[in-house]
Protein backbone atom coordinates (compact mmCIF):
# COMPACT_ATOMS: atom_id res chain seq x y z
CA UNK A 1 0.00 0.00 0.00
CA UNK A 2 2.86 2.35 0.82
CA UNK A 3 4.42 1.68 -2.55
CA UNK A 4 1.09 2.39 -4.31
CA UNK A 5 0.71 5.72 -2.54
CA UNK A 6 4.28 6.67 -3.39
CA UNK A 7 3.69 5.79 -7.03
CA UNK A 8 0.53 7.95 -7.25
CA UNK A 9 2.25 10.88 -5.56
CA UNK A 10 5.23 10.59 -7.92
CA UNK A 11 2.95 10.49 -10.99
CA UNK A 12 1.05 13.60 -9.86
CA UNK A 13 4.19 15.51 -9.02
CA UNK A 14 5.96 14.56 -12.24
CA UNK A 15 2.94 15.41 -14.44
CA UNK A 16 2.31 18.94 -15.82
CA UNK A 17 -0.18 19.63 -13.06
CA UNK A 18 -0.09 23.36 -13.69
CA UNK A 19 -1.35 22.84 -17.24
CA UNK A 20 -5.06 23.66 -17.63
CA UNK A 21 -5.69 20.29 -19.25
CA UNK A 22 -4.30 18.17 -16.37
CA UNK A 23 -6.71 15.68 -14.80
CA UNK A 24 -6.55 17.50 -11.50
CA UNK A 25 -7.35 20.85 -13.12
CA UNK A 26 -10.27 19.35 -14.99
CA UNK A 27 -11.58 17.83 -11.80
CA UNK A 28 -11.33 21.11 -9.92
CA UNK A 29 -12.87 23.03 -12.82
CA UNK A 30 -15.83 20.69 -12.99
CA UNK A 31 -16.41 21.07 -9.28
CA UNK A 32 -16.19 24.89 -9.31
CA UNK A 33 -19.53 26.76 -9.60
CA UNK A 34 -20.28 28.50 -12.95
CA UNK A 35 -20.07 32.31 -12.96
CA UNK A 36 -23.44 34.04 -12.49
CA UNK A 37 -24.92 35.43 -15.75
CA UNK A 38 -25.13 39.20 -16.21
CA UNK A 39 -28.50 40.52 -15.09
CA UNK A 40 -30.41 42.74 -17.57
CA UNK A 41 -32.08 45.82 -16.07
CA UNK A 42 -35.32 44.59 -17.72
CA UNK A 43 -34.82 40.82 -17.91
CA UNK A 44 -38.38 40.00 -18.82
CA UNK A 45 -39.85 43.11 -20.46
CA UNK A 46 -43.16 42.02 -21.97
CA UNK A 47 -44.35 44.35 -24.71
CA UNK A 48 -47.89 43.04 -24.74
CA UNK A 49 -48.30 43.49 -21.00
CA UNK A 50 -46.82 47.00 -21.19
CA UNK A 51 -49.38 47.95 -23.83
CA UNK A 52 -52.18 46.76 -21.56
CA UNK A 53 -50.91 48.08 -18.23
CA UNK A 54 -49.32 51.37 -19.31
CA UNK A 55 -50.99 52.32 -22.60
CA UNK A 56 -54.51 51.15 -21.80
CA UNK A 57 -54.99 48.82 -24.77
CA UNK A 58 -57.31 45.86 -24.57
CA UNK A 59 -55.70 42.45 -24.62
CA UNK A 60 -56.66 41.86 -28.26
CA UNK A 61 -55.39 45.31 -29.29
CA UNK A 62 -52.14 44.72 -27.43
CA UNK A 63 -51.64 41.34 -29.05
CA UNK A 64 -52.01 42.89 -32.50
CA UNK A 65 -49.86 45.95 -31.75
CA UNK A 66 -47.08 43.96 -30.08
CA UNK A 67 -46.16 42.29 -33.39
CA UNK A 68 -44.79 45.65 -34.56
CA UNK A 69 -42.89 46.25 -31.33
CA UNK A 70 -41.31 42.85 -30.75
CA UNK A 71 -37.81 44.39 -30.91
CA UNK A 72 -38.39 46.48 -27.77
CA UNK A 73 -36.25 45.32 -24.84
CA UNK A 74 -37.12 48.01 -22.30
CA UNK A 75 -39.81 50.62 -21.66
CA UNK A 76 -37.43 53.60 -21.81
CA UNK A 77 -38.28 54.74 -25.35
CA UNK A 78 -42.08 54.28 -25.16
CA UNK A 79 -42.07 55.94 -21.71
CA UNK A 80 -40.44 59.01 -23.28
CA UNK A 81 -43.04 59.07 -26.08
CA UNK A 82 -45.88 58.80 -23.56
CA UNK A 83 -44.41 61.78 -21.70
CA UNK A 84 -44.58 63.85 -24.91
CA UNK A 85 -48.22 62.85 -25.45
CA UNK A 86 -49.09 63.67 -21.86
CA UNK A 87 -47.49 67.08 -22.31
CA UNK A 88 -49.94 67.74 -25.16
CA UNK A 89 -52.83 67.07 -22.81
CA UNK A 90 -53.90 63.78 -24.33
CA UNK A 91 -55.96 61.59 -22.03
CA UNK A 92 -55.40 57.92 -21.25
CA UNK A 93 -58.22 57.06 -23.63
CA UNK A 94 -56.63 59.20 -26.36
CA UNK A 95 -53.27 57.50 -25.88
CA UNK A 96 -54.84 54.05 -26.07
CA UNK A 97 -56.56 55.03 -29.32
CA UNK A 98 -53.32 56.44 -30.73
CA UNK A 99 -51.18 53.43 -29.90
CA UNK A 100 -53.78 50.99 -31.20
CA UNK A 101 -53.94 52.94 -34.46
CA UNK A 102 -50.18 53.45 -34.85
CA UNK A 103 -48.03 51.29 -32.52
CA UNK A 104 -44.83 52.56 -34.17
CA UNK A 105 -45.45 55.94 -32.58
CA UNK A 106 -44.05 54.41 -29.38
CA UNK A 107 -40.63 53.95 -30.97
CA UNK A 108 -40.43 57.31 -32.74
CA UNK A 109 -37.38 59.42 -31.98
CA UNK A 110 -38.25 61.78 -29.15
CA UNK A 111 -35.20 64.05 -29.45
CA UNK A 112 -34.86 63.81 -33.22
CA UNK A 113 -38.50 63.98 -34.32
CA UNK A 114 -41.32 64.37 -31.78
CA UNK A 115 -39.93 67.17 -29.63
CA UNK A 116 -38.77 69.24 -32.66
CA UNK A 117 -42.18 68.68 -34.31
CA UNK A 118 -44.05 70.00 -31.28
CA UNK A 119 -41.75 73.01 -31.09
CA UNK A 120 -42.02 73.67 -34.84
CA UNK A 121 -45.81 73.37 -34.99
CA UNK A 122 -46.33 75.68 -32.02
CA UNK A 123 -43.93 78.15 -33.65
CA UNK A 124 -46.28 78.18 -36.66
CA UNK A 125 -49.06 79.37 -34.38
CA UNK A 126 -50.73 76.09 -33.46
CA UNK A 127 -51.80 75.70 -29.86
CA UNK A 128 -50.87 72.55 -27.96
CA UNK A 129 -54.49 71.42 -28.14
CA UNK A 130 -54.38 71.82 -31.94
CA UNK A 131 -51.16 69.83 -32.11
CA UNK A 132 -52.87 67.20 -29.97
CA UNK A 133 -55.81 67.05 -32.42
CA UNK A 134 -53.42 66.64 -35.31
CA UNK A 135 -51.62 63.81 -33.54
CA UNK A 136 -54.85 62.17 -32.45
CA UNK A 137 -56.33 62.06 -35.94
CA UNK A 138 -53.13 61.39 -37.86
CA UNK A 139 -50.47 59.84 -35.60
CA UNK A 140 -48.37 58.45 -38.44
CA UNK A 141 -47.91 61.97 -39.82
CA UNK A 142 -46.58 63.10 -36.44
CA UNK A 143 -43.68 60.71 -36.93
CA UNK A 144 -42.61 62.56 -40.11
CA UNK A 145 -39.76 65.02 -39.79
CA UNK A 146 -41.21 66.98 -42.73
CA UNK A 147 -44.52 67.75 -41.01
CA UNK A 148 -43.48 71.25 -39.92
CA UNK A 149 -42.26 72.38 -43.35
CA UNK A 150 -45.43 71.02 -45.01
CA UNK A 151 -47.71 72.69 -42.49
CA UNK A 152 -45.77 75.90 -43.10
CA UNK A 153 -46.73 75.59 -46.78
CA UNK A 154 -50.37 74.55 -46.33
CA UNK A 155 -51.55 76.92 -43.60
CA UNK A 156 -51.42 80.14 -45.70
CA UNK A 157 -53.33 78.37 -48.49
CA UNK A 158 -56.12 76.97 -46.33
CA UNK A 159 -56.22 80.05 -44.13
CA UNK A 160 -56.54 78.28 -40.80
CA UNK A 161 -55.69 75.08 -39.01
CA UNK A 162 -59.39 74.15 -38.87
CA UNK A 163 -59.78 74.35 -42.65
CA UNK A 164 -56.62 72.39 -43.24
CA UNK A 165 -57.66 69.70 -40.74
CA UNK A 166 -60.97 69.25 -42.59
CA UNK A 167 -59.05 68.69 -45.82
CA UNK A 168 -56.58 66.40 -44.07
CA UNK A 169 -59.41 64.28 -42.67
CA UNK A 170 -60.56 63.70 -46.26
CA UNK A 171 -57.09 63.28 -47.71
CA UNK A 172 -54.67 61.98 -45.11
CA UNK A 173 -51.80 61.89 -47.62
CA UNK A 174 -51.56 65.68 -47.72
CA UNK A 175 -48.76 65.56 -45.15
CA UNK A 176 -46.95 62.53 -46.51
CA UNK A 177 -47.06 63.28 -50.24
CA UNK A 178 -44.33 64.91 -52.30
CA UNK A 179 -45.12 68.64 -52.51
CA UNK A 180 -42.78 69.22 -55.42
CA UNK A 181 -44.19 66.46 -57.61
CA UNK A 182 -47.93 67.24 -57.47
CA UNK A 183 -49.17 69.74 -54.88
CA UNK A 184 -47.13 72.79 -55.82
CA UNK A 185 -47.54 72.34 -59.62
CA UNK A 186 -51.31 71.86 -59.21
CA UNK A 187 -51.72 74.97 -57.07
CA UNK A 188 -49.56 76.99 -59.45
CA UNK A 189 -51.72 75.86 -62.40
CA UNK A 190 -54.99 76.67 -60.61
CA UNK A 191 -53.65 80.13 -59.82
CA UNK A 192 -52.87 80.54 -63.52
CA UNK A 193 -56.52 79.65 -64.17
CA UNK A 194 -57.43 82.74 -62.14
CA UNK A 195 -58.74 80.87 -59.15
CA UNK A 196 -58.18 82.85 -55.96
CA UNK A 197 -56.27 81.19 -53.14
CA UNK A 198 -59.46 81.05 -51.05
CA UNK A 199 -61.28 79.27 -53.93
CA UNK A 200 -58.45 76.76 -54.23
CA UNK A 201 -58.74 76.12 -50.50
CA UNK A 202 -62.51 75.55 -50.76
CA UNK A 203 -62.10 73.25 -53.75
CA UNK A 204 -59.37 71.23 -52.05
CA UNK A 205 -61.13 71.10 -48.69
CA UNK A 206 -64.03 69.23 -50.28
CA UNK A 207 -61.87 67.37 -52.81
CA UNK A 208 -58.27 67.18 -51.54
CA UNK A 209 -57.38 64.65 -54.23
CA UNK A 210 -57.22 67.61 -56.61
CA UNK A 211 -53.93 68.56 -54.97
CA UNK A 212 -52.56 65.04 -54.85
CA UNK A 213 -53.36 63.89 -58.39
CA UNK A 214 -50.92 64.23 -61.26
CA UNK A 215 -50.92 67.70 -62.89
CA UNK A 216 -52.10 66.30 -66.23
CA UNK A 217 -55.38 65.26 -64.64
CA UNK A 218 -55.98 68.73 -63.20
CA UNK A 219 -55.35 70.18 -66.63
CA UNK A 220 -57.94 67.76 -68.05
CA UNK A 221 -60.44 68.88 -65.40
CA UNK A 222 -59.95 72.49 -66.42
CA UNK A 223 -60.40 71.60 -70.11
CA UNK A 224 -63.60 69.72 -69.27
CA UNK A 225 -64.99 72.70 -67.36
CA UNK A 226 -64.18 75.00 -70.26
CA UNK A 227 -65.86 72.50 -72.59
CA UNK A 228 -69.10 73.13 -70.72
CA UNK A 229 -68.73 76.81 -71.51
CA UNK A 230 -67.45 77.88 -68.10
CA UNK A 231 -64.48 80.21 -68.59
CA UNK A 232 -61.53 80.45 -66.26
CA UNK A 233 -61.94 83.17 -63.70
CA UNK A 234 -65.74 83.07 -63.74
CA UNK A 235 -67.69 82.80 -60.53
CA UNK A 236 -68.81 79.26 -61.37
CA UNK A 237 -65.46 77.91 -62.50
CA UNK A 238 -64.62 76.38 -59.10
CA UNK A 239 -68.06 74.77 -58.85
CA UNK A 240 -67.66 73.20 -62.27
CA UNK A 241 -64.22 71.84 -61.36
CA UNK A 242 -65.80 70.28 -58.29
CA UNK A 243 -68.57 68.80 -60.41
CA UNK A 244 -66.31 67.11 -62.95
CA UNK A 245 -63.46 66.14 -60.64
CA UNK A 246 -62.37 62.53 -61.17
CA UNK A 247 -65.23 61.70 -63.54
CA UNK A 248 -64.45 60.29 -66.96
CA UNK A 249 -66.00 61.79 -70.07
CA UNK A 250 -68.24 58.73 -70.30
CA UNK A 251 -69.49 59.14 -66.73
CA UNK A 252 -70.21 62.81 -67.29
CA UNK A 253 -72.12 62.04 -70.50
CA UNK A 254 -74.23 59.39 -68.74
CA UNK A 255 -75.14 61.72 -65.89
CA UNK A 256 -76.01 64.59 -68.21
CA UNK A 257 -78.18 62.30 -70.31
CA UNK A 258 -79.93 61.20 -67.13
CA UNK A 259 -80.75 64.82 -66.29
CA UNK A 260 -82.11 65.50 -69.75
CA UNK A 261 -84.31 62.41 -69.82
CA UNK A 262 -85.55 62.60 -66.23
CA UNK A 263 -86.37 66.30 -66.17
CA UNK A 264 -86.73 66.80 -69.95
CA UNK A 265 -84.10 69.50 -69.85
CA UNK A 266 -82.39 70.91 -72.89
CA UNK A 267 -78.60 71.05 -73.16
CA UNK A 268 -78.75 74.71 -72.17
CA UNK A 269 -80.82 73.91 -69.08
CA UNK A 270 -78.41 71.18 -68.08
CA UNK A 271 -75.58 73.68 -68.26
CA UNK A 272 -77.53 76.09 -66.05
CA UNK A 273 -78.01 73.27 -63.55
CA UNK A 274 -74.28 72.61 -63.56
CA UNK A 275 -73.63 76.23 -62.65
CA UNK A 276 -76.00 76.20 -59.65
CA UNK A 277 -74.98 76.76 -56.08
CA UNK A 278 -75.86 73.13 -55.37
CA UNK A 279 -72.53 72.16 -56.85
CA UNK A 280 -70.76 73.65 -53.85
CA UNK A 281 -73.00 71.79 -51.43
CA UNK A 282 -72.19 68.36 -52.82
CA UNK A 283 -75.35 67.72 -54.87
CA UNK A 284 -73.99 68.58 -58.26
CA UNK A 285 -73.65 66.19 -61.17
CA UNK A 286 -71.35 63.98 -59.07
CA UNK A 287 -74.31 63.16 -56.84
CA UNK A 288 -76.94 62.54 -59.52
C-alpha positions in Angstrom: 0.0 0.0 0.0 2.9 2.4 0.8 4.4 1.7 -2.5 1.1 2.4 -4.3 0.7 5.7 -2.5 4.3 6.7 -3.4 3.7 5.8 -7.0 0.5 7.9 -7.3 2.2 10.9 -5.6 5.2 10.6 -7.9 3.0 10.5 -11.0 1.1 13.6 -9.9 4.2 15.5 -9.0 6.0 14.6 -12.2 2.9 15.4 -14.4 2.3 18.9 -15.8 -0.2 19.6 -13.1 -0.1 23.4 -13.7 -1.4 22.8 -17.2 -5.1 23.7 -17.6 -5.7 20.3 -19.3 -4.3 18.2 -16.4 -6.7 15.7 -14.8 -6.5 17.5 -11.5 -7.3 20.8 -13.1 -10.3 19.4 -15.0 -11.6 17.8 -11.8 -11.3 21.1 -9.9 -12.9 23.0 -12.8 -15.8 20.7 -13.0 -16.4 21.1 -9.3 -16.2 24.9 -9.3 -19.5 26.8 -9.6 -20.3 28.5 -13.0 -20.1 32.3 -13.0 -23.4 34.0 -12.5 -24.9 35.4 -15.7 -25.1 39.2 -16.2 -28.5 40.5 -15.1 -30.4 42.7 -17.6 -32.1 45.8 -16.1 -35.3 44.6 -17.7 -34.8 40.8 -17.9 -38.4 40.0 -18.8 -39.9 43.1 -20.5 -43.2 42.0 -22.0 -44.4 44.4 -24.7 -47.9 43.0 -24.7 -48.3 43.5 -21.0 -46.8 47.0 -21.2 -49.4 47.9 -23.8 -52.2 46.8 -21.6 -50.9 48.1 -18.2 -49.3 51.4 -19.3 -51.0 52.3 -22.6 -54.5 51.1 -21.8 -55.0 48.8 -24.8 -57.3 45.9 -24.6 -55.7 42.4 -24.6 -56.7 41.9 -28.3 -55.4 45.3 -29.3 -52.1 44.7 -27.4 -51.6 41.3 -29.1 -52.0 42.9 -32.5 -49.9 45.9 -31.8 -47.1 44.0 -30.1 -46.2 42.3 -33.4 -44.8 45.6 -34.6 -42.9 46.2 -31.3 -41.3 42.9 -30.8 -37.8 44.4 -30.9 -38.4 46.5 -27.8 -36.2 45.3 -24.8 -37.1 48.0 -22.3 -39.8 50.6 -21.7 -37.4 53.6 -21.8 -38.3 54.7 -25.3 -42.1 54.3 -25.2 -42.1 55.9 -21.7 -40.4 59.0 -23.3 -43.0 59.1 -26.1 -45.9 58.8 -23.6 -44.4 61.8 -21.7 -44.6 63.8 -24.9 -48.2 62.9 -25.4 -49.1 63.7 -21.9 -47.5 67.1 -22.3 -49.9 67.7 -25.2 -52.8 67.1 -22.8 -53.9 63.8 -24.3 -56.0 61.6 -22.0 -55.4 57.9 -21.2 -58.2 57.1 -23.6 -56.6 59.2 -26.4 -53.3 57.5 -25.9 -54.8 54.0 -26.1 -56.6 55.0 -29.3 -53.3 56.4 -30.7 -51.2 53.4 -29.9 -53.8 51.0 -31.2 -53.9 52.9 -34.5 -50.2 53.4 -34.9 -48.0 51.3 -32.5 -44.8 52.6 -34.2 -45.4 55.9 -32.6 -44.0 54.4 -29.4 -40.6 53.9 -31.0 -40.4 57.3 -32.7 -37.4 59.4 -32.0 -38.2 61.8 -29.1 -35.2 64.0 -29.4 -34.9 63.8 -33.2 -38.5 64.0 -34.3 -41.3 64.4 -31.8 -39.9 67.2 -29.6 -38.8 69.2 -32.7 -42.2 68.7 -34.3 -44.0 70.0 -31.3 -41.8 73.0 -31.1 -42.0 73.7 -34.8 -45.8 73.4 -35.0 -46.3 75.7 -32.0 -43.9 78.1 -33.6 -46.3 78.2 -36.7 -49.1 79.4 -34.4 -50.7 76.1 -33.5 -51.8 75.7 -29.9 -50.9 72.6 -28.0 -54.5 71.4 -28.1 -54.4 71.8 -31.9 -51.2 69.8 -32.1 -52.9 67.2 -30.0 -55.8 67.0 -32.4 -53.4 66.6 -35.3 -51.6 63.8 -33.5 -54.9 62.2 -32.4 -56.3 62.1 -35.9 -53.1 61.4 -37.9 -50.5 59.8 -35.6 -48.4 58.4 -38.4 -47.9 62.0 -39.8 -46.6 63.1 -36.4 -43.7 60.7 -36.9 -42.6 62.6 -40.1 -39.8 65.0 -39.8 -41.2 67.0 -42.7 -44.5 67.7 -41.0 -43.5 71.2 -39.9 -42.3 72.4 -43.3 -45.4 71.0 -45.0 -47.7 72.7 -42.5 -45.8 75.9 -43.1 -46.7 75.6 -46.8 -50.4 74.6 -46.3 -51.6 76.9 -43.6 -51.4 80.1 -45.7 -53.3 78.4 -48.5 -56.1 77.0 -46.3 -56.2 80.1 -44.1 -56.5 78.3 -40.8 -55.7 75.1 -39.0 -59.4 74.2 -38.9 -59.8 74.4 -42.7 -56.6 72.4 -43.2 -57.7 69.7 -40.7 -61.0 69.3 -42.6 -59.1 68.7 -45.8 -56.6 66.4 -44.1 -59.4 64.3 -42.7 -60.6 63.7 -46.3 -57.1 63.3 -47.7 -54.7 62.0 -45.1 -51.8 61.9 -47.6 -51.6 65.7 -47.7 -48.8 65.6 -45.1 -47.0 62.5 -46.5 -47.1 63.3 -50.2 -44.3 64.9 -52.3 -45.1 68.6 -52.5 -42.8 69.2 -55.4 -44.2 66.5 -57.6 -47.9 67.2 -57.5 -49.2 69.7 -54.9 -47.1 72.8 -55.8 -47.5 72.3 -59.6 -51.3 71.9 -59.2 -51.7 75.0 -57.1 -49.6 77.0 -59.5 -51.7 75.9 -62.4 -55.0 76.7 -60.6 -53.6 80.1 -59.8 -52.9 80.5 -63.5 -56.5 79.6 -64.2 -57.4 82.7 -62.1 -58.7 80.9 -59.1 -58.2 82.8 -56.0 -56.3 81.2 -53.1 -59.5 81.1 -51.0 -61.3 79.3 -53.9 -58.4 76.8 -54.2 -58.7 76.1 -50.5 -62.5 75.6 -50.8 -62.1 73.2 -53.7 -59.4 71.2 -52.1 -61.1 71.1 -48.7 -64.0 69.2 -50.3 -61.9 67.4 -52.8 -58.3 67.2 -51.5 -57.4 64.7 -54.2 -57.2 67.6 -56.6 -53.9 68.6 -55.0 -52.6 65.0 -54.9 -53.4 63.9 -58.4 -50.9 64.2 -61.3 -50.9 67.7 -62.9 -52.1 66.3 -66.2 -55.4 65.3 -64.6 -56.0 68.7 -63.2 -55.4 70.2 -66.6 -57.9 67.8 -68.1 -60.4 68.9 -65.4 -60.0 72.5 -66.4 -60.4 71.6 -70.1 -63.6 69.7 -69.3 -65.0 72.7 -67.4 -64.2 75.0 -70.3 -65.9 72.5 -72.6 -69.1 73.1 -70.7 -68.7 76.8 -71.5 -67.4 77.9 -68.1 -64.5 80.2 -68.6 -61.5 80.5 -66.3 -61.9 83.2 -63.7 -65.7 83.1 -63.7 -67.7 82.8 -60.5 -68.8 79.3 -61.4 -65.5 77.9 -62.5 -64.6 76.4 -59.1 -68.1 74.8 -58.9 -67.7 73.2 -62.3 -64.2 71.8 -61.4 -65.8 70.3 -58.3 -68.6 68.8 -60.4 -66.3 67.1 -62.9 -63.5 66.1 -60.6 -62.4 62.5 -61.2 -65.2 61.7 -63.5 -64.5 60.3 -67.0 -66.0 61.8 -70.1 -68.2 58.7 -70.3 -69.5 59.1 -66.7 -70.2 62.8 -67.3 -72.1 62.0 -70.5 -74.2 59.4 -68.7 -75.1 61.7 -65.9 -76.0 64.6 -68.2 -78.2 62.3 -70.3 -79.9 61.2 -67.1 -80.7 64.8 -66.3 -82.1 65.5 -69.8 -84.3 62.4 -69.8 -85.5 62.6 -66.2 -86.4 66.3 -66.2 -86.7 66.8 -69.9 -84.1 69.5 -69.9 -82.4 70.9 -72.9 -78.6 71.1 -73.2 -78.8 74.7 -72.2 -80.8 73.9 -69.1 -78.4 71.2 -68.1 -75.6 73.7 -68.3 -77.5 76.1 -66.1 -78.0 73.3 -63.5 -74.3 72.6 -63.6 -73.6 76.2 -62.6 -76.0 76.2 -59.7 -75.0 76.8 -56.1 -75.9 73.1 -55.4 -72.5 72.2 -56.8 -70.8 73.7 -53.9 -73.0 71.8 -51.4 -72.2 68.4 -52.8 -75.4 67.7 -54.9 -74.0 68.6 -58.3 -73.6 66.2 -61.2 -71.3 64.0 -59.1 -74.3 63.2 -56.8 -76.9 62.5 -59.5 
